[in-house]
């Protein structure tokens, strides 16, 4: 009975850590993107930010 609760808490903690990591990545990238004068590099950086967000929203089970 307690095993399911522990697994749920671990899953919730993992999601919180992932959200925190994405926020830190965004805080690192956004000032660089904002000041960048070259649109092609800005698009590449936005793509680099979009990939972990996509990965977070569409998780793959490790079974």
Secondary structure, 3 states (H helix, E strand, C coil): CHHHHHHHHHHHHHHHHHHHHHHHHHHHHHHHHHHCCCHHHHHHHHHHHHHHHHHHHCCCCCC
